[in-house]
Amino acid sequence: MERLPKTELLKEILRNYFNEVEGILGVAICDRDGLIIASQSKQENEDESDAIIGALSATLDQAIIDRIRAEFGKTDSFFNITETGGKKFIFSSMGPNSILATVADQSTSDIELKVYSEHIASKIELILFGNQFVSPKIPEIIKALSKTRAGQLPKEGEYSNKLILCGDFQVGKTSLIRRFVENKFEKDYISTIGVQISKKTVLLSEKTKLNFIIWDVGGQEKFDLNRARFYNGANAAFIVIDRTRINNLDSIEKWNNDIKKAVHRNIPIVVVGNKSDLIDEIVISEDEIKKVAKDLDFHYILTSALTGENVNDAFLYIAYRVVETL
């Protein structure tokens, strides 16, 4: 991946945001005091462009910052949509350093705006935090997630999801879970013996809650005979591979067969290409992962447990898919 200057990388991410979501009129990245760091408008007319960015600035100055402080306090992550003047104003944050503000047509679906803006906001946080290699590309899984239930928010209620993480030893399963659950990364490797279970609750909307029960399944061969009992009752699965390990791509078929032997129904499965931050060590390309995932009718995503890139997106996709099928 080419290393871009911070400003250029932010601009590239905003351009991709525009290209993917029809109906966006303008976007701005600001700090928690409302000071704009970067902005972009889709309007070809310069006056219209200035008007869009001006409207965002005015909203940030006069309303949303005070509301954020009142409603969310020091909360790192939030999402809010306000409709006024025939337009939607969307405010999303995935960390303590920034707010992504978007203005869009009323015709743009709320779930599409939520999925994309939270994904873009998480990348912005990584860049501002100083991560050098953040991909400006929007993963295909995000595009699929934005179309969940034809653009409708998930059904109301509280649900549970047993998610199993499968993959060879040392591919980063435990690190992915720790990043998702605790937003931490531990450099010291400790092998999972058998299985470890973690829990986290995710709010998909104000009235929809999903309780993740995450089973971290040990990848050592000595557990092959006992592993099937860990899979019982699973609603979804990740098959995790290490992109820096030669031939690890071949393990996807093995783990898929392992799951099918124990889970006698179709469940959402995502291929997770982990350790994507190790640019100079990668030996498994995105195209290779994409081909295998497509052949198996799975979605895929490239992640880094170290930086956190795309980790929340992977779990969020599974959350929506599970609620959708209930």
Secondary structure as UniProt FT lines:
FT   HELIX           6..20
FT   TURN            22..23
FT   STRAND          24..30
FT   TURN            32..33
FT   STRAND          36..41
FT   HELIX           46..59
FT   HELIX           60..64
FT   HELIX           65..71
FT   TURN            72..74
FT   STRAND          77..84
FT   TURN            85..86
FT   STRAND          87..94
FT   STRAND          99..105
FT   TURN            106..107
FT   HELIX           110..129
FT   HELIX           140..146
FT   HELIX           148..151
FT   STRAND          157..166
FT   TURN            169..170
FT   HELIX           173..182
FT   STRAND          195..205
FT   TURN            206..207
FT   STRAND          208..217
FT   HELIX           221..223
FT   TURN            224..227
FT   HELIX           228..231
FT   TURN            232..233
FT   STRAND          236..242
FT   TURN            243..244
FT   TURN            246..247
FT   HELIX           248..250
FT   HELIX           251..262
FT   STRAND          269..274
FT   TURN            276..277
FT   HELIX           279..281
FT   HELIX           286..295
FT   TURN            296..297
FT   STRAND          299..302
FT   TURN            305..307
FT   TURN            309..310
FT   HELIX           311..325
//
